């Protein structure tokens, strides 16, 4: 997910995305532990997307 897409999202959408992606990341990590994934780079990409979303949340809360 690009930064431009994140800035266009509403505050509630950002919060929902963070929770959804965090759950998916936990499942991906568990699945990767049990049986190695074909593309483990997906874990890194998802972690970075979550970080972008959390950064946007912090920025918006600071403005309010």
Secondary structure as GFF3:
##gff-version 3
##sequence-region A 1 64
A	DSSP	alpha_helix	3	8	.	.	.	ID=ss1
A	DSSP	alpha_helix	11	34	.	.	.	ID=ss2
A	DSSP	alpha_helix	41	63	.	.	.	ID=ss3
###
